[in-house]
Amino acid sequence: MRELGSGLNAAAAEACDGTDADHLRAPSWPKVVAVAGRLAQVIVANDLKELAALHNTPIHGL
């Protein structure tokens, strides 16, 4: 999360007029996308582990 925040801050600093389009043209934007992609993979993996754990846990009273 810190790395994503740093990347977003860098892109914001490089965005001259602060528009979305300007952020997307920032030299550091590809790093933001890469970091966000890795973070998304971690989040999905953690969610899948939690779902699997819930699925394998007996529900009492049913």
Buried (B, 14 or more C-beta within 10 A) or exposed (E): EEBBEBBBEBBBEBBEEEEEEBBEEBEBBEBBEEBBEEEEEEEEEEEEEEEEEEEEEEEEEE
